[in-house]
Amino acid sequence: MGSIIYMLCALTALTCTVLLFRSYKRNRTRLLFWSGLCFAGLFLNNIFLLLDKIIFPVIDFSAWRYVTALVALLPLLYGLIWEDE
């Protein structure tokens, strides 16, 4: 059951990434770009979670998960603080 939930979370983040980048391409709103980058990083974070818990349970991917989560949130934080429209 856990693997299904992890896969659905990854697919949801990938879908959000695609939709945000498509909307950015159409509207050119910078916050959509930063949000798309954030969700792309969250997709990678979910992939590392899937690798860590389901595919390779003996290998510890927690450091990679923490780094990708931090890097994923940085573009959104930048966009929310320094982008003004």
N, CA, C and O atoms as a GROMACS GRO file, in nm:
protein
  340
    1MET      N    1   0.081  -0.119   0.000
    1MET     CA    2   0.000   0.000   0.000
    1MET      C    3   0.087   0.127   0.000
    1MET      O    4   0.054   0.227  -0.064
    2GLY      N    5   0.198   0.121   0.072
    2GLY     CA    6   0.286   0.237   0.078
    2GLY      C    7   0.344   0.273  -0.058
    2GLY      O    8   0.358   0.391  -0.090
    3SER      N    9   0.378   0.173  -0.136
    3SER     CA   10   0.436   0.200  -0.268
    3SER      C   11   0.335   0.270  -0.359
    3SER      O   12   0.373   0.356  -0.439
    4ILE      N   13   0.209   0.235  -0.347
    4ILE     CA   14   0.106   0.301  -0.429
    4ILE      C   15   0.093   0.446  -0.389
    4ILE      O   16   0.080   0.534  -0.475
    5ILE      N   17   0.096   0.473  -0.260
    5ILE     CA   18   0.084   0.612  -0.213
    5ILE      C   19   0.206   0.693  -0.256
    5ILE      O   20   0.191   0.808  -0.298
    6TYR      N   21   0.326   0.635  -0.245
    6TYR     CA   22   0.447   0.706  -0.287
    6TYR      C   23   0.444   0.736  -0.436
    6TYR      O   24   0.484   0.844  -0.479
    7MET      N   25   0.397   0.640  -0.514
    7MET     CA   26   0.387   0.662  -0.660
    7MET      C   27   0.284   0.769  -0.692
    7MET      O   28   0.308   0.853  -0.779
    8LEU      N   29   0.171   0.768  -0.624
    8LEU     CA   30   0.068   0.870  -0.648
    8LEU      C   31   0.118   1.009  -0.609
    8LEU      O   32   0.087   1.107  -0.677
    9CYS      N   33   0.193   1.018  -0.502
    9CYS     CA   34   0.250   1.148  -0.463
    9CYS      C   35   0.349   1.197  -0.568
    9CYS      O   36   0.350   1.316  -0.601
   10ALA      N   37   0.432   1.108  -0.620
   10ALA     CA   38   0.528   1.146  -0.724
   10ALA      C   39   0.455   1.190  -0.851
   10ALA      O   40   0.492   1.289  -0.913
   11LEU      N   41   0.352   1.116  -0.890
   11LEU     CA   42   0.277   1.152  -1.010
   11LEU      C   43   0.202   1.283  -0.992
   11LEU      O   44   0.188   1.360  -1.087
   12THR      N   45   0.153   1.309  -0.872
   12THR     CA   46   0.086   1.436  -0.845
   12THR      C   47   0.183   1.552  -0.856
   12THR      O   48   0.151   1.655  -0.915
   13ALA      N   49   0.303   1.536  -0.799
   13ALA     CA   50   0.404   1.643  -0.810
   13ALA      C   51   0.447   1.663  -0.954
   13ALA      O   52   0.469   1.777  -0.996
   14LEU      N   53   0.460   1.555  -1.031
   14LEU     CA   54   0.497   1.568  -1.173
   14LEU      C   55   0.386   1.638  -1.251
   14LEU      O   56   0.414   1.722  -1.336
   15THR      N   57   0.261   1.604  -1.223
   15THR     CA   58   0.149   1.669  -1.290
   15THR      C   59   0.145   1.818  -1.258
   15THR      O   60   0.122   1.901  -1.346
   16CYS      N   61   0.167   1.852  -1.132
   16CYS     CA   62   0.170   1.994  -1.094
   16CYS      C   63   0.284   2.067  -1.164
   16CYS      O   64   0.268   2.181  -1.207
   17THR      N   65   0.399   2.001  -1.176
   17THR     CA   66   0.513   2.061  -1.245
   17THR      C   67   0.479   2.092  -1.390
   17THR      O   68   0.504   2.202  -1.438
   18VAL      N   69   0.422   1.994  -1.458
   18VAL     CA   70   0.388   2.012  -1.600
   18VAL      C   71   0.284   2.123  -1.616
   18VAL      O   72   0.298   2.208  -1.703
   19LEU      N   73   0.181   2.121  -1.533
   19LEU     CA   74   0.076   2.224  -1.544
   19LEU      C   75   0.128   2.363  -1.513
   19LEU      O   76   0.091   2.460  -1.580
   20LEU      N   77   0.215   2.375  -1.413
   20LEU     CA   78   0.269   2.506  -1.380
   20LEU      C   79   0.360   2.560  -1.490
   20LEU      O   80   0.354   2.678  -1.523
   21PHE      N   81   0.443   2.474  -1.547
   21PHE     CA   82   0.531   2.520  -1.656
   21PHE      C   83   0.451   2.553  -1.783
   21PHE      O   84   0.486   2.646  -1.855
   22ARG      N   85   0.346   2.477  -1.809
   22ARG     CA   86   0.261   2.510  -1.924
   22ARG      C   87   0.192   2.645  -1.904
   22ARG      O   88   0.182   2.725  -1.997
   23SER      N   89   0.146   2.669  -1.783
   23SER     CA   90   0.081   2.796  -1.754
   23SER      C   91   0.182   2.911  -1.759
   23SER      O   92   0.150   3.021  -1.804
   24TYR      N   93   0.305   2.885  -1.713
   24TYR     CA   94   0.408   2.988  -1.722
   24TYR      C   95   0.440   3.020  -1.868
   24TYR      O   96   0.460   3.136  -1.903
   25LYS      N   97   0.445   2.918  -1.951
   25LYS     CA   98   0.474   2.940  -2.093
   25LYS      C   99   0.367   3.027  -2.158
   25LYS      O  100   0.397   3.108  -2.246
   26ARG      N  101   0.244   3.011  -2.114
   26ARG     CA  102   0.133   3.087  -2.171
   26ARG      C  103   0.124   3.230  -2.114
   26ARG      O  104   0.101   3.325  -2.189
   27ASN      N  105   0.143   3.244  -1.983
   27ASN     CA  106   0.117   3.373  -1.917
   27ASN      C  107   0.242   3.454  -1.883
   27ASN      O  108   0.235   3.575  -1.867
   28ARG      N  109   0.356   3.387  -1.874
   28ARG     CA  110   0.484   3.452  -1.837
   28ARG      C  111   0.477   3.520  -1.700
   28ARG      O  112   0.537   3.626  -1.680
   29THR      N  113   0.407   3.459  -1.608
   29THR     CA  114   0.406   3.506  -1.469
   29THR      C  115   0.520   3.435  -1.396
   29THR      O  116   0.524   3.312  -1.390
   30ARG      N  117   0.611   3.513  -1.339
   30ARG     CA  118   0.733   3.457  -1.282
   30ARG      C  119   0.705   3.362  -1.164
   30ARG      O  120   0.778   3.265  -1.145
   31LEU      N  121   0.602   3.390  -1.087
   31LEU     CA  122   0.572   3.304  -0.973
   31LEU      C  123   0.534   3.163  -1.018
   31LEU      O  124   0.559   3.066  -0.946
   32LEU      N  125   0.474   3.151  -1.135
   32LEU     CA  126   0.444   3.018  -1.190
   32LEU      C  127   0.573   2.942  -1.219
   32LEU      O  128   0.580   2.821  -1.198
   33PHE      N  129   0.674   3.012  -1.268
   33PHE     CA  130   0.803   2.950  -1.295
   33PHE      C  131   0.868   2.898  -1.167
   33PHE      O  132   0.915   2.784  -1.161
   34TRP      N  133   0.870   2.983  -1.063
   34TRP     CA  134   0.931   2.942  -0.936
   34TRP      C  135   0.854   2.828  -0.872
   34TRP      O  136   0.913   2.739  -0.811
   35SER      N  137   0.722   2.830  -0.885
   35SER     CA  138   0.641   2.720  -0.831
   35SER      C  139   0.666   2.592  -0.909
   35SER      O  140   0.669   2.484  -0.850
   36GLY      N  141   0.682   2.602  -1.040
   36GLY     CA  142   0.714   2.486  -1.121
   36GLY      C  143   0.846   2.423  -1.082
   36GLY      O  144   0.859   2.301  -1.076
   37LEU      N  145   0.946   2.508  -1.057
   37LEU     CA  146   1.076   2.456  -1.011
   37LEU      C  147   1.062   2.387  -0.876
   37LEU      O  148   1.124   2.283  -0.852
   38CYS      N  149   0.982   2.444  -0.789
   38CYS     CA  150   0.960   2.385  -0.658
   38CYS      C  151   0.897   2.246  -0.672
   38CYS      O  152   0.942   2.152  -0.608
   39PHE      N  153   0.795   2.234  -0.753
   39PHE     CA  154   0.729   2.105  -0.768
   39PHE      C  155   0.816   2.005  -0.843
   39PHE      O  156   0.802   1.884  -0.822
   40ALA      N  157   0.904   2.052  -0.930
   40ALA     CA  158   0.999   1.961  -0.994
   40ALA      C  159   1.093   1.901  -0.889
   40ALA      O  160   1.123   1.782  -0.892
   41GLY      N  161   1.138   1.985  -0.797
   41GLY     CA  162   1.221   1.934  -0.687
   41GLY      C  163   1.145   1.841  -0.595
   41GLY      O  164   1.200   1.742  -0.546
   42LEU      N  165   1.018   1.872  -0.570
   42LEU     CA  166   0.937   1.784  -0.487
   42LEU      C  167   0.912   1.650  -0.556
   42LEU      O  168   0.901   1.546  -0.490
   43PHE      N  169   0.903   1.652  -0.688
   43PHE     CA  170   0.893   1.526  -0.763
   43PHE      C  171   1.019   1.442  -0.741
   43PHE      O  172   1.009   1.322  -0.715
   44LEU      N  173   1.136   1.504  -0.751
   44LEU     CA  174   1.261   1.431  -0.725
   44LEU      C  175   1.266   1.380  -0.582
   44LEU      O  176   1.314   1.270  -0.556
   45ASN      N  177   1.217   1.460  -0.489
   45ASN     CA  178   1.212   1.419  -0.350
   45ASN      C  179   1.125   1.295  -0.334
   45ASN      O  180   1.161   1.203  -0.260
   46ASN      N  181   1.012   1.291  -0.402
   46ASN     CA  182   0.924   1.174  -0.395
   46ASN      C  183   0.988   1.052  -0.460
   46ASN      O  184   0.967   0.939  -0.415
   47ILE      N  185   1.065   1.074  -0.566
   47ILE     CA  186   1.136   0.962  -0.629
   47ILE      C  187   1.240   0.904  -0.532
   47ILE      O  188   1.253   0.782  -0.520
   48PHE      N  189   1.313   0.992  -0.463
   48PHE     CA  190   1.410   0.943  -0.364
   48PHE      C  191   1.339   0.872  -0.249
   48PHE      O  192   1.393   0.775  -0.194
   49LEU      N  193   1.222   0.917  -0.211
   49LEU     CA  194   1.144   0.849  -0.108
   49LEU      C  195   1.105   0.709  -0.154
   49LEU      O  196   1.114   0.613  -0.077
   50LEU      N  197   1.063   0.698  -0.278
   50LEU     CA  198   1.027   0.567  -0.334
   50LEU      C  199   1.150   0.476  -0.339
   50LEU      O  200   1.141   0.357  -0.305
   51LEU      N  201   1.263   0.531  -0.380
   51LEU     CA  202   1.387   0.451  -0.383
   51LEU      C  203   1.427   0.408  -0.242
   51LEU      O  204   1.470   0.294  -0.222
   52ASP      N  205   1.413   0.498  -0.147
   52ASP     CA  206   1.456   0.472  -0.010
   52ASP      C  207   1.369   0.368   0.058
   52ASP      O  208   1.421   0.276   0.121
   53LYS      N  209   1.241   0.380   0.047
   53LYS     CA  210   1.150   0.294   0.124
   53LYS      C  211   1.110   0.166   0.053
   53LYS      O  212   1.087   0.064   0.119
   54ILE      N  213   1.100   0.166  -0.080
   54ILE     CA  214   1.044   0.051  -0.150
   54ILE      C  215   1.149  -0.024  -0.232
   54ILE      O  216   1.164  -0.146  -0.216
   55ILE      N  217   1.220   0.045  -0.319
   55ILE     CA  218   1.307  -0.024  -0.415
   55ILE      C  219   1.437  -0.072  -0.351
   55ILE      O  220   1.476  -0.188  -0.369
   56PHE      N  221   1.506   0.016  -0.277
   56PHE     CA  222   1.631  -0.019  -0.211
   56PHE      C  223   1.620   0.007  -0.061
   56PHE      O  224   1.675   0.106  -0.014
   57PRO      N  225   1.551  -0.075   0.014
   57PRO     CA  226   1.530  -0.047   0.157
   57PRO      C  227   1.658  -0.056   0.241
   57PRO      O  228   1.662   0.000   0.351
   58VAL      N  229   1.762  -0.125   0.193
   58VAL     CA  230   1.885  -0.136   0.271
   58VAL      C  231   1.977  -0.016   0.252
   58VAL      O  232   2.067   0.007   0.333
   59ILE      N  233   1.956   0.061   0.146
   59ILE     CA  234   2.037   0.181   0.120
   59ILE      C  235   1.964   0.301   0.176
   59ILE      O  236   1.843   0.318   0.155
   60ASP      N  237   2.037   0.386   0.249
   60ASP     CA  238   1.977   0.503   0.312
   60ASP      C  239   1.985   0.624   0.218
   60ASP      O  240   2.094   0.676   0.193
   61PHE      N  241   1.871   0.667   0.168
   61PHE     CA  242   1.863   0.784   0.081
   61PHE      C  243   1.811   0.907   0.155
   61PHE      O  244   1.773   1.005   0.092
   62SER      N  245   1.810   0.903   0.287
   62SER     CA  246   1.749   1.012   0.362
   62SER      C  247   1.824   1.144   0.341
   62SER      O  248   1.761   1.250   0.334
   63ALA      N  249   1.955   1.140   0.330
   63ALA     CA  250   2.030   1.265   0.307
   63ALA      C  251   1.992   1.326   0.172
   63ALA      O  252   1.976   1.447   0.160
   64TRP      N  253   1.979   1.241   0.069
   64TRP     CA  254   1.938   1.290  -0.062
   64TRP      C  255   1.797   1.347  -0.057
   64TRP      O  256   1.769   1.448  -0.122
   65ARG      N  257   1.710   1.285   0.020
   65ARG     CA  258   1.572   1.335   0.032
   65ARG      C  259   1.571   1.472   0.098
   65ARG      O  260   1.500   1.562   0.054
   66TYR      N  261   1.649   1.488   0.205
   66TYR     CA  262   1.651   1.616   0.275
   66TYR      C  263   1.709   1.727   0.188
   66TYR      O  264   1.659   1.839   0.188
   67VAL      N  265   1.814   1.695   0.114
   67VAL     CA  266   1.877   1.795   0.027
   67VAL      C  267   1.781   1.836  -0.085
   67VAL      O  268   1.768   1.955  -0.115
   68THR      N  269   1.715   1.739  -0.148
   68THR     CA  270   1.622   1.774  -0.256
   68THR      C  271   1.502   1.852  -0.203
   68THR      O  272   1.451   1.940  -0.272
   69ALA      N  273   1.457   1.821  -0.083
   69ALA     CA  274   1.346   1.898  -0.026
   69ALA      C  275   1.387   2.042   0.000
   69ALA      O  276   1.310   2.134  -0.026
   70LEU      N  277   1.508   2.062   0.052
   70LEU     CA  278   1.556   2.197   0.076
   70LEU      C  279   1.575   2.273  -0.054
   70LEU      O  280   1.532   2.388  -0.066
   71VAL      N  281   1.638   2.209  -0.152
   71VAL     CA  282   1.663   2.274  -0.281
   71VAL      C  283   1.531   2.301  -0.353
   71VAL      O  284   1.519   2.399  -0.426
   72ALA      N  285   1.432   2.215  -0.334
   72ALA     CA  286   1.302   2.234  -0.398
   72ALA      C  287   1.229   2.356  -0.343
   72ALA      O  288   1.161   2.426  -0.418
   73LEU      N  289   1.243   2.382  -0.216
   73LEU     CA  290   1.170   2.494  -0.157
   73LEU      C  291   1.239   2.629  -0.178
   73LEU      O  292   1.175   2.733  -0.168
   74LEU      N  293   1.368   2.627  -0.207
   74LEU     CA  294   1.440   2.754  -0.224
   74LEU      C  295   1.390   2.839  -0.340
   74LEU      O  296   1.376   2.960  -0.322
   75PRO      N  297   1.361   2.784  -0.459
   75PRO     CA  298   1.309   2.870  -0.567
   75PRO      C  299   1.174   2.933  -0.533
   75PRO      O  300   1.150   3.049  -0.567
   76LEU      N  301   1.088   2.857  -0.468
   76LEU     CA  302   0.959   2.913  -0.430
   76LEU      C  303   0.976   3.022  -0.326
   76LEU      O  304   0.909   3.125  -0.332
   77LEU      N  305   1.065   3.002  -0.231
   77LEU     CA  306   1.093   3.104  -0.131
   77LEU      C  307   1.148   3.231  -0.196
   77LEU      O  308   1.108   3.342  -0.161
   78TYR      N  309   1.240   3.213  -0.292
   78TYR     CA  310   1.294   3.327  -0.365
   78TYR      C  311   1.182   3.401  -0.440
   78TYR      O  312   1.173   3.524  -0.435
   79GLY      N  313   1.100   3.325  -0.508
   79GLY     CA  314   0.992   3.387  -0.585
   79GLY      C  315   0.892   3.460  -0.498
   79GLY      O  316   0.842   3.566  -0.537
   80LEU      N  317   0.863   3.407  -0.381
   80LEU     CA  318   0.766   3.472  -0.292
   80LEU      C  319   0.825   3.598  -0.228
   80LEU      O  320   0.751   3.693  -0.201
   81ILE      N  321   0.954   3.599  -0.203
   81ILE     CA  322   1.013   3.714  -0.133
   81ILE      C  323   1.056   3.823  -0.230
   81ILE      O  324   1.022   3.940  -0.210
   82TRP      N  325   1.130   3.788  -0.334
   82TRP     CA  326   1.193   3.891  -0.416
   82TRP      C  327   1.123   3.924  -0.547
   82TRP      O  328   1.155   4.026  -0.609
   83GLU      N  329   1.032   3.844  -0.591
   83GLU     CA  330   0.959   3.876  -0.713
   83GLU      C  331   0.839   3.963  -0.679
   83GLU      O  332   0.758   3.929  -0.594
   84ASP      N  333   0.830   4.075  -0.747
   84ASP     CA  334   0.715   4.164  -0.723
   84ASP      C  335   0.651   4.197  -0.859
   84ASP      O  336   0.718   4.236  -0.955
   85GLU      N  337   0.520   4.180  -0.861
   85GLU     CA  338   0.446   4.211  -0.985
   85GLU      C  339   0.321   4.285  -0.950
   85GLU      O  340   0.244   4.321  -1.039
   0.00000   0.00000   0.00000
